Amino acid sequence: MCQNDQPTRHPTTSSPQGESHHTSRRAVLGAVAASAVAATSLLAATPATAEPAHTPLSLVLLGTNSGPPPLAGRYGISSALVVNGRTYVVDCGRGAVTQYLRAGLSMPSLAGIFLTHLHADHIVDYYAFPLLSAGASGDQGFRTPASVYGPGAAGIPSTVTGAAGPLPGTVEMTRLAGQAYAAAPTFFMSEHIGIDPATLLDVHDVLPPAGVAASAANTAPTMRPFTVMENDDVKVTAVLVPHGAVFPAYAYRFDTDHGSVVFSGDTAPTPNVITLARDADVLVHEALHPAGLADLGLSQTLIDHILATHTDVAELGRIAAESGAGALVATHLGPGNPAAVSDATWRRLLRDSARRSGYGGRMLLGADLLHVPVGRGDVRRE
């Protein structure tokens, strides 16, 4: 287990120098103050396809849909944070690679991938990043290993046919993906036109600190954030969040010299997210509209599960207010189908939530390819 609030990490590959390609930050990054505006401001989220603004810190929503079933109108959940020209991806839902390029992001800029949990809609495009880019030239490929951080194995037994032993964590999942897709790189390398995708990932399992006493039966006890990684760009901390049977599931905070951004991941309401997002410039939070589930033809069992494991959009104003976040961006929209819940309805729900809670910060409705330049106390939309 972990010592001094540090996660257990098990790299599957290393950089050519045998060590991380990032150095530790020299200065400790404190909490970033966020200023509230005088009145609630809700900005319409218009998709942007131009290259992100050249600001030191920029948030890009690659996909905003919730749940595994694919939609034609929204891509799977994935976000990117660009810090000093380096890109950190949070979750890799359906189409993440395509959206990454459509957003104007280059593969050589990819510095890290963070997985909040191992549900299919958050990881389906994860191994596609190295598999499709290994050996490619220009902005379509990368050769410097990207650091990967995701949930470690928690000793939960697998019930999948043909799978023996406990469920794999991120490290083992990556190794197994490399085996499953071994044919393509093997054929390419035999013709001297490719490289092994596994060499492009430096993978770390993240486990909660030992003193938290978390388990599959107690998935998100009240805790203080712990450090996941730190380099000259960013310090990343995390807390456990409750998401049904999933364990571990994390929310991540990125603190930089230019501002701070928090990603809730999939979660029911929890004080852990409020603690993690204290005075952050931007809180990127999942949003559920329970009434929108009614006409989807879902079983009552599934509806009950969704309600118990996600956060009602009506709660977002309170969460933003209690955390003191400068702005809230709603994503992982459930239902994500505009035919079930229109953008106009989402905006109204966000306004109502902010008004009821007295939240004076900005409320932004997430949309695929939305670019949000971030600065201390200054959040803009492009």
The 8 nearest C-alpha neighbors of each residue, nearest first, counted from 0:
[[1, 209, 7, 2, 208, 206, 6, 207],
 [2, 0, 208, 6, 7, 5, 209, 4],
 [1, 3, 4, 5, 208, 0, 209, 6],
 [2, 4, 5, 1, 208, 225, 6, 209],
 [5, 3, 208, 225, 2, 1, 226, 6],
 [4, 6, 1, 3, 2, 226, 208, 225],
 [7, 5, 206, 205, 1, 207, 8, 227],
 [6, 8, 1, 206, 205, 0, 204, 5],
 [9, 7, 203, 204, 205, 6, 10, 206],
 [8, 10, 203, 204, 11, 7, 202, 170],
 [11, 9, 202, 203, 12, 201, 8, 13],
 [12, 10, 202, 201, 170, 9, 13, 203],
 [13, 11, 201, 10, 198, 200, 202, 14],
 [14, 12, 17, 201, 18, 15, 10, 11],
 [13, 15, 17, 16, 18, 144, 19, 20],
 [16, 14, 17, 13, 18, 143, 144, 20],
 [15, 17, 14, 18, 13, 19, 20, 144],
 [18, 16, 14, 15, 13, 19, 12, 20],
 [17, 19, 16, 14, 13, 20, 15, 21],
 [20, 18, 21, 14, 13, 17, 22, 16],
 [19, 21, 18, 14, 22, 144, 16, 143],
 [22, 20, 19, 230, 23, 231, 229, 18],
 [21, 23, 230, 231, 24, 20, 19, 229],
 [24, 22, 230, 229, 231, 25, 21, 228],
 [23, 25, 231, 230, 26, 229, 22, 27],
 [26, 24, 23, 27, 231, 230, 22, 28],
 [25, 27, 24, 28, 231, 23, 29, 256],
 [26, 28, 29, 25, 24, 234, 229, 254],
 [29, 27, 26, 254, 30, 255, 234, 256],
 [28, 30, 27, 31, 254, 255, 256, 26],
 [29, 31, 32, 278, 28, 279, 254, 277],
 [30, 32, 279, 258, 278, 259, 29, 33],
 [33, 31, 278, 30, 34, 279, 375, 376],
 [32, 34, 376, 325, 280, 278, 279, 324],
 [33, 35, 376, 325, 36, 32, 360, 377],
 [36, 34, 360, 359, 325, 37, 33, 376],
 [37, 35, 360, 359, 38, 34, 39, 361],
 [36, 38, 359, 35, 39, 360, 40, 34],
 [39, 37, 359, 36, 40, 360, 35, 358],
 [38, 40, 359, 360, 361, 41, 358, 353],
 [39, 41, 361, 38, 362, 42, 360, 359],
 [42, 40, 362, 363, 361, 43, 39, 350],
 [43, 41, 363, 44, 40, 362, 364, 361],
 [42, 44, 45, 364, 41, 363, 346, 365],
 [45, 43, 364, 366, 365, 42, 46, 369],
 [44, 46, 43, 47, 369, 366, 381, 368],
 [47, 45, 369, 368, 367, 366, 44, 48],
 [48, 46, 368, 369, 49, 45, 370, 381],
 [47, 49, 102, 368, 101, 50, 46, 103],
 [50, 48, 47, 51, 103, 102, 101, 52],
 [49, 51, 103, 102, 52, 48, 104, 47],
 [52, 50, 49, 53, 370, 103, 102, 57],
 [51, 53, 54, 50, 372, 57, 370, 381],
 [52, 54, 51, 55, 84, 57, 56, 50],
 [53, 55, 56, 52, 57, 372, 83, 373],
 [54, 56, 83, 82, 257, 53, 57, 84],
 [57, 55, 82, 54, 373, 81, 372, 257],
 [56, 58, 372, 81, 373, 371, 80, 54],
 [57, 59, 80, 371, 370, 79, 372, 81],
 [60, 58, 370, 79, 369, 78, 61, 368],
 [61, 59, 78, 368, 369, 367, 62, 79],
 [60, 62, 78, 368, 77, 367, 98, 59],
 [63, 61, 74, 76, 367, 75, 77, 60],
 [62, 64, 331, 76, 330, 367, 75, 366],
 [65, 63, 331, 75, 335, 76, 332, 73],
 [66, 64, 331, 332, 333, 335, 76, 63],
 [65, 67, 68, 120, 64, 333, 75, 69],
 [66, 68, 120, 69, 119, 65, 75, 118],
 [69, 67, 66, 70, 120, 65, 75, 64],
 [70, 68, 67, 71, 75, 74, 93, 66],
 [71, 69, 72, 73, 68, 74, 336, 64],
 [70, 72, 73, 69, 74, 336, 68, 64],
 [71, 73, 70, 74, 336, 337, 335, 64],
 [74, 72, 64, 70, 71, 63, 62, 367],
 [73, 75, 62, 64, 94, 93, 63, 76],
 [76, 74, 92, 93, 62, 64, 63, 94],
 [75, 77, 62, 92, 63, 64, 331, 121],
 [78, 76, 90, 62, 91, 61, 92, 89],
 [79, 77, 60, 61, 89, 88, 59, 90],
 [80, 78, 88, 59, 87, 58, 89, 60],
 [79, 81, 58, 87, 86, 57, 59, 82],
 [80, 82, 86, 57, 85, 56, 84, 87],
 [83, 81, 56, 85, 84, 55, 86, 80],
 [84, 82, 55, 85, 81, 56, 232, 54],
 [83, 85, 82, 81, 86, 108, 55, 53],
 [86, 84, 108, 82, 81, 83, 110, 109],
 [85, 87, 81, 109, 110, 108, 80, 82],
 [86, 88, 111, 80, 79, 112, 110, 109],
 [89, 87, 79, 112, 78, 113, 111, 90],
 [88, 90, 113, 78, 112, 77, 114, 79],
 [91, 89, 114, 77, 121, 113, 92, 122],
 [92, 90, 122, 77, 124, 125, 121, 95],
 [91, 93, 75, 121, 76, 120, 77, 123],
 [94, 92, 75, 95, 124, 123, 74, 120],
 [93, 95, 97, 96, 74, 98, 92, 75],
 [94, 96, 98, 91, 97, 92, 93, 99],
 [97, 95, 99, 98, 94, 128, 100, 124],
 [96, 98, 94, 99, 100, 95, 101, 102],
 [99, 97, 101, 95, 61, 100, 96, 102],
 [100, 98, 96, 102, 97, 101, 104, 95],
 [99, 101, 103, 102, 104, 98, 97, 105],
 [100, 102, 98, 103, 99, 97, 48, 104],
 [103, 101, 100, 99, 104, 48, 98, 368],
 [102, 104, 50, 100, 101, 105, 49, 51],
 [105, 103, 100, 102, 99, 106, 50, 108],
 [106, 104, 138, 107, 108, 103, 100, 139],
 [105, 107, 108, 140, 109, 138, 141, 139],
 [108, 106, 141, 105, 109, 138, 140, 142],
 [107, 109, 85, 106, 86, 105, 110, 84],
 [110, 108, 86, 106, 107, 111, 85, 87],
 [111, 109, 145, 86, 87, 85, 108, 146],
 [110, 112, 146, 87, 145, 147, 109, 88],
 [111, 113, 147, 88, 87, 89, 146, 148],
 [112, 114, 89, 148, 149, 147, 90, 88],
 [115, 113, 149, 90, 116, 89, 148, 112],
 [114, 116, 249, 264, 248, 250, 149, 90],
 [117, 115, 248, 114, 118, 150, 249, 247],
 [116, 118, 122, 119, 121, 115, 114, 150],
 [117, 119, 121, 120, 116, 122, 245, 67],
 [118, 120, 122, 121, 123, 67, 117, 92],
 [119, 121, 67, 92, 118, 122, 66, 123],
 [122, 120, 92, 90, 91, 119, 118, 123],
 [121, 123, 91, 125, 119, 124, 92, 120],
 [122, 124, 119, 92, 125, 93, 120, 121],
 [125, 123, 127, 91, 122, 92, 93, 126],
 [126, 124, 122, 91, 127, 123, 128, 92],
 [125, 127, 128, 124, 129, 130, 176, 173],
 [128, 126, 130, 124, 125, 131, 129, 96],
 [127, 129, 126, 130, 131, 125, 132, 96],
 [130, 128, 196, 132, 133, 131, 127, 126],
 [131, 129, 127, 196, 128, 132, 133, 126],
 [132, 130, 129, 127, 128, 133, 135, 140],
 [131, 133, 140, 129, 135, 130, 128, 134],
 [134, 132, 196, 129, 194, 135, 130, 131],
 [133, 135, 193, 194, 132, 140, 136, 192],
 [136, 134, 140, 132, 133, 139, 137, 141],
 [135, 137, 140, 139, 134, 138, 141, 132],
 [136, 138, 139, 140, 135, 107, 141, 106],
 [137, 139, 105, 106, 140, 107, 136, 141],
 [140, 138, 137, 106, 135, 136, 132, 105],
 [141, 139, 135, 132, 136, 106, 138, 137],
 [142, 140, 107, 106, 143, 132, 133, 135],
 [141, 143, 144, 199, 140, 134, 133, 107],
 [142, 144, 141, 199, 145, 107, 14, 20],
 [145, 143, 199, 200, 201, 14, 142, 146],
 [146, 144, 110, 111, 200, 201, 199, 109],
 [145, 147, 111, 201, 202, 200, 112, 110],
 [146, 148, 202, 112, 111, 113, 201, 203],
 [149, 147, 113, 203, 204, 202, 114, 112],
 [148, 150, 114, 169, 204, 205, 113, 115],
 [151, 149, 205, 204, 247, 168, 169, 116],
 [150, 152, 168, 204, 205, 206, 169, 153],
 [151, 153, 168, 167, 154, 166, 150, 169],
 [152, 154, 155, 151, 246, 247, 168, 166],
 [153, 155, 165, 152, 156, 166, 164, 167],
 [154, 156, 165, 153, 166, 157, 215, 152],
 [157, 155, 165, 166, 164, 154, 158, 163],
 [156, 158, 166, 165, 159, 164, 162, 163],
 [157, 159, 160, 156, 162, 163, 161, 166],
 [160, 158, 162, 157, 161, 163, 156, 166],
 [159, 161, 162, 158, 163, 157, 164, 156],
 [160, 162, 159, 163, 158, 157, 164, 166],
 [163, 161, 159, 160, 157, 164, 158, 166],
 [162, 164, 161, 157, 165, 156, 158, 159],
 [163, 165, 156, 157, 166, 162, 155, 154],
 [166, 164, 156, 155, 154, 157, 167, 163],
 [165, 167, 157, 155, 156, 152, 168, 154],
 [168, 166, 171, 152, 172, 165, 169, 151],
 [169, 167, 152, 151, 171, 170, 150, 172],
 [168, 170, 172, 149, 171, 204, 151, 150],
 [169, 171, 173, 172, 168, 202, 204, 203],
 [172, 170, 174, 167, 173, 168, 169, 175],
 [173, 171, 169, 175, 174, 170, 167, 168],
 [174, 172, 176, 170, 171, 175, 169, 177],
 [173, 175, 171, 177, 176, 172, 170, 178],
 [174, 176, 178, 172, 177, 173, 171, 179],
 [177, 175, 179, 173, 178, 174, 172, 180],
 [176, 178, 174, 175, 180, 179, 181, 173],
 [177, 179, 181, 175, 176, 180, 174, 182],
 [178, 180, 176, 177, 181, 175, 182, 174],
 [179, 181, 177, 178, 182, 176, 183, 184],
 [182, 180, 178, 179, 183, 177, 184, 185],
 [181, 183, 185, 180, 184, 186, 179, 178],
 [182, 184, 186, 185, 181, 187, 180, 130],
 [185, 183, 187, 186, 182, 188, 181, 195],
 [184, 186, 182, 188, 183, 187, 181, 189],
 [187, 185, 189, 183, 184, 188, 182, 190],
 [186, 188, 184, 193, 190, 192, 189, 185],
 [187, 189, 191, 193, 190, 185, 186, 192],
 [190, 188, 186, 187, 191, 185, 192, 184],
 [189, 191, 188, 187, 192, 186, 193, 185],
 [192, 190, 188, 189, 193, 187, 194, 186],
 [191, 193, 187, 190, 188, 134, 194, 189],
 [194, 192, 134, 188, 187, 191, 133, 184],
 [195, 193, 134, 133, 188, 196, 184, 192],
 [194, 196, 197, 198, 184, 133, 193, 188],
 [197, 195, 129, 130, 133, 198, 199, 194],
 [198, 196, 199, 195, 200, 177, 12, 129],
 [199, 197, 196, 200, 195, 12, 144, 13],
 [198, 200, 144, 197, 196, 145, 129, 143],
 [201, 199, 144, 145, 198, 197, 202, 146],
 [200, 202, 146, 12, 13, 10, 147, 145],
 [203, 201, 147, 10, 11, 170, 200, 146],
 [204, 202, 8, 9, 148, 10, 147, 170],
 [203, 205, 151, 8, 149, 150, 169, 9],
 [204, 206, 150, 151, 6, 149, 7, 8],
 [205, 207, 6, 151, 7, 150, 204, 208],
 [206, 208, 6, 209, 205, 211, 213, 1],
 [209, 207, 1, 4, 210, 211, 6, 5],
 [208, 210, 1, 211, 0, 212, 207, 2],
 [209, 211, 212, 208, 4, 213, 207, 1],
 [210, 212, 213, 209, 208, 222, 207, 220],
 [213, 211, 210, 209, 214, 220, 217, 208],
 [212, 214, 217, 211, 218, 220, 219, 215],
 [215, 213, 217, 216, 218, 212, 246, 153],
 [214, 216, 218, 217, 246, 244, 213, 155],
 [215, 217, 214, 218, 213, 244, 246, 219],
 [218, 216, 214, 213, 215, 219, 220, 212],
 [217, 219, 214, 215, 213, 246, 216, 241],
 [220, 218, 239, 240, 241, 217, 213, 221],
 [221, 219, 222, 213, 217, 218, 211, 239],
 [222, 220, 271, 219, 270, 223, 211, 239],
 [223, 221, 220, 271, 224, 211, 238, 239],
 [222, 224, 225, 238, 274, 221, 271, 275],
 [225, 223, 238, 237, 236, 275, 222, 226],
 [226, 224, 4, 236, 237, 5, 227, 223],
 [225, 227, 236, 5, 228, 235, 237, 4],
 [226, 228, 236, 235, 6, 225, 5, 237],
 [229, 227, 235, 226, 234, 230, 236, 233],
 [228, 230, 234, 23, 233, 24, 235, 231],
 [229, 231, 23, 24, 22, 232, 233, 21],
 [230, 232, 24, 23, 233, 22, 229, 21],
 [233, 231, 230, 255, 82, 83, 24, 234],
 [232, 234, 255, 254, 230, 229, 231, 253],
 [233, 235, 229, 254, 253, 228, 230, 236],
 [236, 234, 253, 228, 252, 227, 226, 229],
 [235, 237, 226, 252, 227, 225, 251, 224],
 [238, 236, 251, 224, 250, 225, 252, 249],
 [239, 237, 224, 250, 249, 271, 240, 225],
 [238, 240, 249, 219, 248, 250, 247, 237],
 [239, 241, 219, 249, 248, 266, 242, 238],
 [242, 240, 219, 266, 267, 218, 243, 239],
 [243, 241, 308, 266, 245, 267, 265, 244],
 [242, 244, 308, 245, 241, 307, 304, 246],
 [243, 245, 242, 246, 215, 218, 241, 216],
 [246, 244, 243, 242, 247, 248, 116, 215],
 [247, 245, 248, 215, 218, 244, 153, 214],
 [246, 248, 150, 245, 249, 218, 239, 116],
 [247, 249, 116, 246, 240, 239, 115, 245],
 [250, 248, 239, 115, 240, 238, 237, 251],
 [249, 251, 263, 264, 237, 238, 262, 115],
 [252, 250, 237, 262, 261, 236, 249, 235],
 [251, 253, 261, 236, 235, 260, 237, 262],
 [254, 252, 235, 260, 259, 234, 261, 233],
 [255, 253, 259, 234, 233, 258, 252, 235],
 [254, 256, 233, 257, 258, 259, 232, 253],
 [257, 255, 258, 254, 28, 233, 232, 259],
 [256, 258, 255, 374, 375, 56, 55, 259],
 [259, 257, 375, 374, 255, 256, 31, 280],
 [258, 260, 254, 279, 280, 253, 255, 31],
 [259, 261, 281, 253, 252, 282, 280, 279],
 [262, 260, 252, 282, 251, 283, 276, 253],
 [263, 261, 283, 251, 250, 264, 284, 282],
 [262, 264, 250, 284, 283, 265, 261, 272],
 [263, 265, 250, 115, 262, 266, 249, 285],
 [266, 264, 242, 263, 285, 309, 267, 308],
 [267, 265, 242, 309, 241, 240, 308, 264],
 [266, 268, 309, 308, 310, 241, 242, 269],
 [269, 267, 310, 266, 270, 309, 314, 241],
 [268, 270, 271, 272, 267, 240, 241, 273],
 [271, 269, 273, 272, 274, 221, 268, 318],
 [270, 272, 274, 269, 273, 221, 275, 238],
 [273, 271, 275, 274, 270, 269, 276, 263],
 [272, 274, 322, 270, 276, 271, 275, 277],
 [275, 273, 271, 272, 277, 276, 270, 322],
 [274, 276, 272, 273, 277, 224, 271, 252],
 [277, 275, 273, 279, 274, 322, 261, 272],
 [276, 278, 322, 274, 279, 275, 323, 273],
 [279, 277, 323, 324, 32, 33, 31, 276],
 [280, 278, 324, 259, 276, 281, 277, 31],
 [279, 281, 325, 33, 259, 324, 260, 258],
 [282, 280, 260, 326, 279, 327, 325, 324],
 [281, 283, 327, 261, 260, 284, 328, 262],
 [284, 282, 328, 262, 261, 327, 329, 263],
 [285, 283, 263, 329, 282, 330, 262, 328],
 [284, 286, 331, 330, 329, 265, 332, 263],
 [287, 285, 312, 332, 310, 329, 311, 330],
 [286, 288, 311, 333, 312, 310, 289, 332],
 [287, 289, 291, 290, 311, 312, 333, 286],
 [290, 288, 291, 292, 287, 311, 306, 293],
 [291, 289, 292, 288, 293, 294, 340, 287],
 [290, 292, 289, 288, 293, 339, 340, 334],
 [293, 291, 290, 295, 289, 294, 334, 302],
 [292, 294, 291, 290, 295, 296, 289, 297],
 [293, 295, 296, 292, 291, 339, 297, 290],
 [296, 294, 297, 292, 293, 339, 291, 334],
 [295, 297, 294, 298, 293, 292, 299, 302],
 [298, 296, 295, 301, 299, 302, 292, 293],
 [297, 299, 301, 300, 302, 296, 303, 295],
 [298, 300, 302, 301, 303, 297, 304, 296],
 [299, 301, 303, 298, 302, 304, 297, 305],
 [300, 302, 304, 298, 303, 299, 305, 297],
 [301, 303, 299, 305, 304, 300, 306, 298],
 [302, 304, 306, 300, 301, 305, 299, 307],
 [305, 303, 301, 307, 302, 306, 308, 300],
 [306, 304, 302, 308, 307, 303, 309, 301],
 [305, 307, 303, 304, 308, 309, 302, 289],
 [308, 306, 304, 305, 309, 303, 267, 243],
 [307, 309, 267, 242, 305, 243, 306, 266],
 [308, 310, 267, 266, 306, 307, 305, 265],
 [311, 309, 267, 268, 287, 286, 312, 266],
 [310, 312, 287, 313, 314, 288, 286, 309],
 [311, 313, 286, 287, 314, 315, 288, 310],
 [312, 314, 352, 311, 315, 348, 316, 349],
 [315, 313, 312, 317, 311, 316, 318, 352],
 [316, 314, 318, 312, 317, 313, 319, 352],
 [315, 317, 353, 352, 319, 318, 356, 314],
 [316, 318, 320, 356, 315, 319, 314, 321],
 [317, 319, 315, 321, 320, 316, 322, 314],
 [320, 318, 316, 322, 324, 317, 321, 323],
 [319, 321, 317, 358, 323, 318, 322, 316],
 [322, 320, 318, 323, 319, 317, 273, 324],
 [321, 323, 277, 273, 319, 324, 320, 276],
 [322, 324, 278, 320, 321, 277, 319, 325],
 [325, 323, 279, 278, 319, 322, 326, 280],
 [324, 326, 280, 33, 360, 34, 35, 281],
 [327, 325, 361, 281, 360, 324, 362, 280],
 [326, 328, 282, 362, 281, 283, 363, 361],
 [327, 329, 363, 283, 364, 365, 362, 282],
 [330, 328, 364, 284, 365, 285, 286, 283],
 [329, 331, 285, 365, 332, 63, 284, 286],
 [332, 330, 65, 63, 285, 64, 76, 286],
 [333, 331, 335, 330, 286, 65, 64, 334],
 [334, 332, 287, 335, 65, 288, 286, 331],
 [333, 335, 336, 332, 291, 292, 339, 340],
 [334, 336, 333, 332, 64, 65, 337, 73],
 [335, 337, 338, 339, 334, 340, 70, 72],
 [338, 336, 341, 340, 339, 335, 342, 72],
 [337, 339, 336, 340, 341, 335, 334, 291],
 [338, 340, 337, 336, 291, 341, 334, 294],
 [341, 339, 337, 338, 291, 344, 336, 334],
 [340, 342, 337, 344, 343, 338, 345, 339],
 [343, 341, 345, 344, 346, 340, 337, 364],
 [342, 344, 346, 341, 345, 347, 340, 348],
 [343, 345, 347, 341, 342, 346, 348, 340],
 [346, 344, 342, 348, 347, 343, 349, 341],
 [347, 345, 349, 343, 344, 348, 350, 342],
 [346, 348, 344, 350, 349, 345, 351, 343],
 [347, 349, 345, 351, 346, 350, 352, 344],
 [348, 350, 352, 346, 347, 351, 353, 345],
 [351, 349, 347, 353, 348, 352, 354, 346],
 [350, 352, 348, 354, 349, 353, 347, 355],
 [353, 351, 316, 313, 349, 355, 350, 354],
 [352, 354, 316, 358, 350, 356, 351, 355],
 [353, 355, 357, 351, 356, 352, 350, 358],
 [356, 354, 352, 353, 357, 351, 316, 358],
 [357, 355, 317, 353, 358, 354, 316, 352],
 [356, 358, 354, 355, 353, 359, 320, 316],
 [359, 357, 353, 320, 356, 360, 316, 354],
 [360, 358, 39, 38, 35, 36, 37, 357],
 [361, 359, 35, 326, 325, 36, 358, 39],
 [360, 362, 326, 40, 41, 39, 327, 363],
 [363, 361, 41, 327, 326, 328, 40, 360],
 [364, 362, 328, 42, 41, 327, 365, 329],
 [363, 365, 329, 44, 328, 43, 346, 366],
 [366, 364, 330, 329, 44, 328, 363, 63],
 [367, 365, 369, 44, 46, 63, 368, 364],
 [366, 368, 62, 61, 369, 60, 63, 46],
 [369, 367, 61, 46, 60, 47, 102, 59],
 [368, 370, 46, 60, 366, 47, 367, 59],
 [371, 369, 59, 381, 58, 380, 368, 51],
 [370, 372, 380, 58, 379, 57, 373, 381],
 [373, 371, 57, 379, 58, 56, 378, 370],
 [374, 372, 378, 57, 56, 371, 377, 258],
 [375, 373, 377, 258, 257, 376, 378, 372],
 [374, 376, 258, 377, 257, 33, 280, 32],
 [375, 377, 33, 34, 374, 280, 325, 378],
 [376, 378, 374, 375, 373, 379, 280, 34],
 [379, 377, 373, 374, 372, 376, 371, 380],
 [378, 380, 372, 371, 377, 373, 381, 374],
 [379, 381, 371, 370, 372, 378, 369, 44],
 [380, 370, 371, 47, 379, 369, 372, 45]]
